[in-house]
Amino acid sequence: MEWILLIVWLLIINGGLGGQYILNWMGNQPEFTGGKRIDVSPGVMTWWREISKLAWALVAVITEVARGKELKYLWPGFFSLTTIIICAFTGVIENVGFFYLPRYYSPHIFAPYINIYLVFLPFFGKLLFNAPIRRVHWIGIMLVIIGLAVPHIPHLIGSRVDPRTVLDSAAIIWIIIINCCLCSQQILNNKTVQTAKEGVGPNALVVWREIWKMIFISLAIFIVPVIGNYTNANMPDSVQAKTFESRVLEKVDDSKKAFLLNYYLPVDNQYVLKENINEETEVKIEEIFSSVEYHRFFSLFQGNILPNNWLPILFVIAAGLTGYIYSFGFFKLSKLSAHFWVPYTNVYLALLPFIMILFGREVTDFQIGGAAVVTAGLMVGVMDYSRNKVVAIEKKTKMQ
């Protein structure tokens, strides 16, 4: 019976995760948002996503209480709450990255590399929970790694590659950051469930995490722009010529280009800002630099929570619902050591190339082949289920 429940929840989680990737991507594509420029920053999108998840989780908790659940079962305990707070902090960072990447890449290009951390889970499962590492885990992991590498074969052998499928340095940095965040969350999710007070369910844990995520993202949206204004992030005194031309001038119309060149003068290999500029001009310069997202960090959190175009937010709110579903599922399964089940929450990765074909995106045979190898790796890891019972980690708290 435990295997039936495990498989059902894995299917639900895969649907939630896959749906979130697609919705995040659609919310960042003008073709799905009325053809208008996406003027909602990843930080603001994260804010709306988390408030959506919090709303869905609160509805679930209120329903539980209305059905007779005692309020004391909503408090997880201080130690469990500490792990929740850490997960919330890394979760906010991860979600900002998840809204940054779809602006520039199709999900089937970057999504597989979000899960490289899975190779480390058996080690952490053994170290933290003394969970056994089976041979099929290693076989499955190796196949997944090979599958992740297959789409890069054309690049490695020197064939012509679509530049839109090549991840730039910013994307690679975000992938590394997201992997670190996800890995820590999978481990801490186990600790959250392990140390939570007896009787505290997944919905209560999701609510507490979403409350703290809302605190962190709200602080970031308020504080980061203040720091950016204080440091003149969007009105630099000088900019490298290549950077100024590629990241600013190429992205503005002729009138704004002429305006900037009236105040930024070429000096050697730089463009240098004139001195003694009036306040009105400073404001306009900052607006132009901000509109092209010149500063890649501060632009992540800029913009109004109430945007001019609400269509991207509708996709984000829908992603919040899928996010609540898989978060509930993750806590539901986190009583089990992570490396037993987390690798199998990513079967949707094998389907993403085919889904993107339906959206009219170009998908190569190597990307489809890589998806097939990844799927094989995920299937191999559960082939010996008849001889291995799923093992729950030891609960550290007992009913008082």
VEXDREN-2710 file (C-alpha; in Angstrom, 1 decimal):
% VEXDREN-2710
k/r/px/py/pz
1/MET/0.0/0.0/0.0
2/GLU/2.8/2.4/0.8
3/TRP/4.1/2.0/-2.7
4/ILE/0.7/2.8/-4.2
5/LEU/0.5/6.0/-2.2
6/LEU/4.1/6.9/-3.0
7/ILE/3.4/6.5/-6.8
8/VAL/0.2/8.5/-6.6
9/TRP/1.9/11.4/-4.8
10/LEU/4.8/11.3/-7.2
11/LEU/2.4/11.6/-10.1
12/ILE/0.7/14.6/-8.4
13/ILE/4.1/16.3/-7.7
14/ASN/5.3/15.8/-11.2
15/GLY/2.1/17.4/-12.5
16/GLY/2.5/20.3/-10.2
17/LEU/6.2/20.9/-11.0
18/GLY/5.8/20.5/-14.7
19/GLY/2.8/22.8/-14.7
20/GLN/4.7/25.4/-12.8
21/TYR/7.6/25.4/-15.3
22/ILE/5.1/26.0/-18.2
23/LEU/3.1/28.6/-16.4
24/ASN/6.3/30.5/-15.3
25/TRP/7.5/30.5/-18.9
26/MET/4.1/31.6/-20.3
27/GLY/4.0/34.5/-17.9
28/ASN/7.3/35.7/-19.2
29/GLN/6.5/35.5/-22.9
30/PRO/4.8/38.5/-24.6
31/GLU/2.9/36.2/-27.0
32/PHE/0.8/35.0/-24.0
33/THR/0.5/38.3/-22.2
34/GLY/-1.2/40.5/-24.9
35/GLY/2.0/41.2/-26.9
36/LYS/3.1/43.8/-24.3
37/ARG/6.6/44.1/-22.8
38/ILE/6.9/42.1/-19.5
39/ASP/7.3/44.9/-17.0
40/VAL/7.0/42.6/-14.0
41/SER/10.3/41.7/-12.3
42/PRO/11.1/38.2/-11.1
43/GLY/10.9/39.5/-7.5
44/VAL/7.4/40.9/-8.0
45/MET/6.4/37.6/-9.7
46/THR/7.7/35.7/-6.7
47/TRP/5.7/37.9/-4.3
48/TRP/2.5/37.1/-6.2
49/ARG/3.3/33.4/-6.4
50/GLU/4.0/33.2/-2.7
51/ILE/0.8/35.1/-1.7
52/SER/-1.1/32.7/-4.0
53/LYS/0.4/29.7/-2.4
54/LEU/-0.2/31.1/1.1
55/ALA/-3.9/31.7/0.2
56/TRP/-4.4/28.2/-1.0
57/ALA/-2.6/26.7/2.1
58/LEU/-4.7/28.9/4.4
59/VAL/-7.9/27.7/2.8
60/ALA/-6.8/24.1/3.4
61/VAL/-5.8/24.8/7.0
62/ILE/-9.1/26.6/7.7
63/THR/-11.0/23.7/6.2
64/GLU/-9.1/21.3/8.5
65/VAL/-9.9/23.4/11.6
66/ALA/-13.6/23.6/10.5
67/ARG/-13.7/19.9/10.4
68/GLY/-12.5/19.6/14.0
69/LYS/-8.7/19.7/14.0
70/GLU/-7.3/21.2/17.1
71/LEU/-5.4/24.5/16.9
72/LYS/-2.4/23.0/18.8
73/TYR/-1.7/20.8/15.8
74/LEU/-0.9/24.0/13.7
75/TRP/2.2/24.7/15.8
76/PRO/5.2/22.7/14.6
77/GLY/7.6/23.6/17.4
78/PHE/10.6/25.9/17.5
79/PHE/13.2/23.5/16.1
80/SER/10.9/22.5/13.2
81/LEU/10.1/26.2/12.6
82/THR/13.8/27.0/12.4
83/THR/14.2/24.6/9.5
84/ILE/11.1/26.0/7.9
85/ILE/12.6/29.5/8.1
86/ILE/15.8/28.4/6.5
87/CYS/13.8/26.7/3.7
88/ALA/11.7/29.8/3.2
89/PHE/14.8/31.9/2.7
90/THR/16.4/29.6/0.2
91/GLY/13.0/29.1/-1.4
92/VAL/12.6/32.8/-2.1
93/ILE/16.1/32.9/-3.8
94/GLU/15.2/29.8/-5.8
95/ASN/11.9/31.2/-7.0
96/VAL/13.4/34.5/-8.2
97/GLY/15.8/32.4/-10.3
98/PHE/12.8/30.3/-11.6
99/PHE/11.2/33.5/-12.9
100/TYR/14.5/34.9/-14.3
101/LEU/15.4/31.9/-16.4
102/PRO/12.1/31.5/-18.4
103/ARG/12.5/35.1/-19.7
104/TYR/15.4/34.0/-21.8
105/TYR/15.1/30.2/-22.2
106/SER/12.5/27.6/-23.0
107/PRO/11.9/25.3/-19.9
108/HIS/13.2/22.2/-21.7
109/ILE/16.6/23.8/-22.1
110/PHE/17.3/24.8/-18.5
111/ALA/15.0/22.6/-16.4
112/PRO/17.2/19.4/-16.5
113/TYR/20.2/21.2/-15.1
114/ILE/18.1/22.4/-12.1
115/ASN/18.2/18.9/-10.8
116/ILE/21.9/18.1/-10.8
117/TYR/21.8/18.2/-7.0
118/LEU/20.0/14.8/-7.1
119/VAL/23.4/13.1/-7.5
120/PHE/24.3/14.1/-3.9
121/LEU/21.0/13.0/-2.2
122/PRO/22.1/9.4/-1.5
123/PHE/25.1/10.7/0.3
124/PHE/23.1/13.1/2.5
125/GLY/20.4/10.4/3.0
126/LYS/23.1/8.0/4.3
127/LEU/24.9/10.7/6.4
128/LEU/21.8/12.3/8.0
129/PHE/19.3/9.5/8.2
130/ASN/21.4/6.4/7.9
131/ALA/19.2/5.4/4.9
132/PRO/20.7/2.6/2.8
133/ILE/22.1/3.3/-0.7
134/ARG/21.1/0.6/-3.2
135/ARG/22.9/-0.4/-6.3
136/VAL/19.9/0.7/-8.5
137/HIS/20.2/4.2/-7.1
138/TRP/23.7/4.4/-8.6
139/ILE/22.5/3.0/-11.9
140/GLY/19.6/5.4/-12.1
141/ILE/21.8/8.4/-11.1
142/MET/24.4/7.6/-13.8
143/LEU/21.7/7.3/-16.5
144/VAL/20.2/10.6/-15.4
145/ILE/23.6/12.3/-15.6
146/ILE/24.2/10.8/-19.1
147/GLY/20.7/12.0/-20.1
148/LEU/21.5/15.6/-19.0
149/ALA/24.7/15.5/-21.1
150/VAL/23.2/14.2/-24.3
151/PRO/21.6/17.5/-25.5
152/HIS/25.1/19.1/-25.4
153/ILE/26.7/16.6/-27.8
154/PRO/26.2/18.8/-30.9
155/HIS/28.1/21.6/-29.1
156/LEU/30.9/19.3/-28.0
157/ILE/31.5/17.9/-31.5
158/GLY/31.5/21.4/-33.0
159/SER/28.2/21.3/-34.8
160/ARG/26.1/24.5/-35.4
161/VAL/24.0/25.2/-32.3
162/ASP/21.1/27.7/-32.0
163/PRO/22.5/30.5/-29.7
164/ARG/19.2/30.6/-27.9
165/THR/19.9/27.2/-26.5
166/VAL/23.3/28.1/-25.1
167/LEU/23.1/29.1/-21.4
168/ASP/25.0/32.3/-20.6
169/SER/27.1/33.0/-17.5
170/ALA/24.1/34.6/-15.6
171/ALA/21.9/31.5/-16.4
172/ILE/24.7/29.1/-15.2
173/ILE/25.1/31.1/-12.0
174/TRP/21.4/30.9/-11.3
175/ILE/21.4/27.2/-12.0
176/ILE/24.1/26.6/-9.5
177/ILE/22.3/28.8/-6.9
178/ILE/19.0/27.0/-7.5
179/ASN/20.7/23.6/-7.2
180/CYS/22.1/24.6/-3.8
181/CYS/18.8/25.9/-2.6
182/LEU/16.8/22.8/-3.8
183/CYS/19.4/20.4/-2.3
184/SER/19.3/22.1/1.1
185/GLN/15.5/22.2/1.0
186/GLN/15.1/18.5/0.3
187/ILE/17.4/17.7/3.3
188/LEU/15.7/20.3/5.6
189/ASN/12.2/19.1/4.6
190/ASN/13.1/15.8/6.1
191/LYS/14.3/17.6/9.3
192/THR/11.1/19.7/9.3
193/VAL/8.9/16.6/9.3
194/GLN/11.2/14.7/11.6
195/THR/11.2/17.4/14.3
196/ALA/7.6/18.7/14.0
197/LYS/5.3/18.0/16.9
198/GLU/3.1/14.9/16.6
199/GLY/-0.1/15.5/14.7
200/VAL/1.1/18.6/12.7
201/GLY/0.2/17.9/9.1
202/PRO/1.6/19.1/5.7
203/ASN/-0.9/22.0/5.3
204/ALA/0.3/23.6/8.6
205/LEU/3.9/23.2/7.5
206/VAL/3.2/24.8/4.1
207/VAL/1.4/27.7/5.8
208/TRP/4.3/28.5/8.1
209/ARG/6.8/28.3/5.2
210/GLU/4.7/30.6/3.0
211/ILE/4.3/33.1/5.8
212/TRP/8.1/33.3/6.1
213/LYS/8.6/33.4/2.4
214/MET/6.2/36.4/2.2
215/ILE/8.2/38.1/4.9
216/PHE/11.5/37.6/3.1
217/ILE/10.3/38.5/-0.4
218/SER/8.5/41.6/0.9
219/LEU/11.6/42.8/2.7
220/ALA/13.6/42.2/-0.5
221/ILE/11.2/44.1/-2.7
222/PHE/11.3/47.0/-0.2
223/ILE/15.0/47.1/0.8
224/VAL/16.8/46.1/-2.5
225/PRO/15.5/49.1/-4.5
226/VAL/16.4/51.4/-1.7
227/ILE/20.0/50.1/-1.7
228/GLY/20.0/50.4/-5.5
229/ASN/18.9/54.1/-5.4
230/TYR/21.5/54.8/-2.7
231/THR/24.3/53.3/-4.7
232/ASN/23.1/54.9/-8.0
233/ALA/22.9/51.4/-9.5
234/ASN/20.8/52.7/-12.5
235/MET/22.9/55.8/-13.0
236/PRO/26.6/54.7/-13.1
237/ASP/29.3/57.3/-13.4
238/SER/31.0/55.2/-16.1
239/VAL/30.2/52.1/-18.1
240/GLN/32.4/49.9/-20.3
241/ALA/31.7/50.8/-23.9
242/LYS/30.8/47.3/-25.0
243/THR/28.4/46.9/-22.0
244/PHE/26.8/50.3/-22.6
245/GLU/26.2/49.6/-26.2
246/SER/24.9/46.0/-25.9
247/ARG/22.9/46.2/-22.7
248/VAL/21.6/49.7/-22.9
249/LEU/21.7/51.5/-26.3
250/GLU/20.6/48.4/-28.3
251/LYS/17.5/48.1/-26.2
252/VAL/16.1/51.6/-26.4
253/ASP/14.5/53.6/-29.2
254/ASP/16.3/56.3/-31.1
255/SER/15.0/59.2/-28.9
256/LYS/16.2/57.6/-25.7
257/LYS/19.5/56.6/-27.3
258/ALA/20.1/60.3/-28.4
259/PHE/19.2/61.4/-24.9
260/LEU/21.7/59.1/-23.2
261/LEU/24.5/59.9/-25.7
262/ASN/24.0/63.6/-24.8
263/TYR/25.0/62.9/-21.2
264/TYR/27.3/59.8/-21.5
265/LEU/30.4/60.7/-23.5
266/PRO/32.9/58.2/-24.9
267/VAL/36.2/58.3/-23.2
268/ASP/38.7/55.6/-24.2
269/ASN/36.8/52.3/-23.8
270/GLN/34.1/53.8/-21.5
271/TYR/31.1/56.0/-21.6
272/VAL/31.4/58.6/-18.8
273/LEU/28.5/60.6/-17.3
274/LYS/28.7/64.4/-17.4
275/GLU/28.9/66.3/-14.1
276/ASN/26.4/68.7/-12.6
277/ILE/23.3/67.1/-14.1
278/ASN/20.0/68.4/-12.8
279/GLU/17.6/66.2/-10.8
280/GLU/15.0/65.9/-13.6
281/THR/17.7/64.5/-16.0
282/GLU/18.9/62.1/-13.3
283/VAL/15.4/60.7/-12.9
284/LYS/15.0/60.1/-16.6
285/ILE/18.4/58.4/-16.9
286/GLU/17.6/56.1/-14.0
287/GLU/14.2/55.3/-15.6
288/ILE/15.9/54.3/-18.9
289/PHE/18.6/52.2/-17.3
290/SER/15.9/50.5/-15.1
291/SER/13.7/49.8/-18.1
292/VAL/16.4/47.8/-19.9
293/GLU/17.3/46.0/-16.6
294/TYR/20.9/47.2/-16.8
295/HIS/21.8/46.1/-13.3
296/ARG/21.1/42.4/-13.2
297/PHE/20.8/42.1/-9.4
298/PHE/18.7/45.2/-8.6
299/SER/16.5/44.7/-11.6
300/LEU/15.3/41.4/-10.1
301/PHE/13.3/43.3/-7.4
302/GLN/12.3/46.5/-9.2
303/GLY/8.8/47.5/-10.2
304/ASN/5.5/48.0/-8.6
305/ILE/3.6/45.2/-6.9
306/LEU/0.5/46.4/-8.9
307/PRO/1.8/46.2/-12.5
308/ASN/0.3/47.8/-15.6
309/ASN/-0.2/44.5/-17.3
310/TRP/-1.9/41.9/-15.1
311/LEU/-1.8/39.0/-17.5
312/PRO/1.7/37.8/-16.3
313/ILE/0.4/37.9/-12.7
314/LEU/-2.5/35.6/-13.7
315/PHE/-0.1/32.9/-14.9
316/VAL/1.9/33.4/-11.6
317/ILE/-1.2/33.0/-9.5
318/ALA/-2.0/29.8/-11.3
319/ALA/1.6/28.7/-10.7
320/GLY/1.0/29.4/-7.1
321/LEU/-1.8/26.8/-7.0
322/THR/0.5/24.1/-8.6
323/GLY/3.2/25.2/-6.2
324/TYR/0.9/24.6/-3.2
325/ILE/0.0/21.1/-4.5
326/TYR/3.6/20.0/-4.9
327/SER/4.7/21.6/-1.6
328/PHE/2.0/19.7/0.2
329/GLY/3.2/16.5/-1.6
330/PHE/6.8/17.2/-0.7
331/PHE/5.9/17.5/3.0
332/LYS/3.7/14.4/2.7
333/LEU/6.6/12.4/1.4
334/SER/9.3/14.0/3.5
335/LYS/8.7/11.4/6.3
336/LEU/10.8/9.2/3.9
337/SER/14.5/9.7/3.3
338/ALA/14.8/12.1/0.3
339/HIS/16.9/9.9/-2.0
340/PHE/14.2/7.2/-2.0
341/TRP/11.7/9.4/-3.8
342/VAL/13.0/12.9/-4.8
343/PRO/14.7/11.6/-8.0
344/TYR/11.3/10.4/-9.2
345/THR/9.6/13.7/-8.8
346/ASN/11.3/14.8/-12.0
347/VAL/9.7/12.5/-14.6
348/TYR/8.1/15.6/-16.1
349/LEU/11.5/16.6/-17.4
350/ALA/11.3/13.8/-20.0
351/LEU/7.9/15.2/-21.2
352/LEU/9.0/18.9/-21.4
353/PRO/10.6/18.7/-24.9
354/PHE/7.3/17.2/-26.3
355/ILE/5.2/19.8/-24.5
356/MET/7.4/22.6/-26.0
357/ILE/6.9/21.1/-29.5
358/LEU/3.2/21.7/-28.9
359/PHE/4.0/25.4/-28.2
360/GLY/5.9/25.6/-31.5
361/ARG/9.4/25.7/-30.1
362/GLU/12.3/24.0/-31.9
363/VAL/13.3/20.8/-30.1
364/THR/16.3/18.8/-31.3
365/ASP/16.6/15.0/-31.5
366/PHE/19.4/15.2/-29.0
367/GLN/17.1/16.9/-26.5
368/ILE/14.5/14.3/-27.0
369/GLY/17.1/11.5/-26.7
370/GLY/18.4/13.0/-23.5
371/ALA/14.9/13.1/-22.1
372/ALA/14.5/9.4/-22.9
373/VAL/17.7/8.5/-21.1
374/VAL/16.7/10.5/-18.1
375/THR/13.4/8.7/-18.0
376/ALA/15.2/5.4/-18.2
377/GLY/17.3/6.4/-15.2
378/LEU/14.3/7.4/-13.1
379/MET/12.6/4.1/-13.9
380/VAL/15.6/1.9/-13.1
381/GLY/15.8/3.4/-9.6
382/VAL/12.5/1.8/-8.6
383/MET/12.8/-1.5/-10.4
384/ASP/13.5/-3.5/-7.2
385/TYR/10.6/-2.2/-5.2
386/SER/9.4/-5.7/-4.6
387/ARG/12.5/-6.5/-2.5
388/ASN/12.9/-3.1/-0.8
389/LYS/10.3/-1.5/1.5
390/VAL/10.2/2.3/1.7
391/VAL/11.8/3.3/5.0
392/ALA/10.5/6.2/7.0
393/ILE/12.9/8.3/8.9
394/GLU/12.7/8.3/12.7
395/LYS/10.4/10.8/14.3
396/LYS/12.2/12.9/16.9
397/THR/9.1/14.2/18.8
398/LYS/6.4/12.2/20.4
399/MET/2.8/13.1/21.4
400/GLN/2.8/14.9/24.6
END
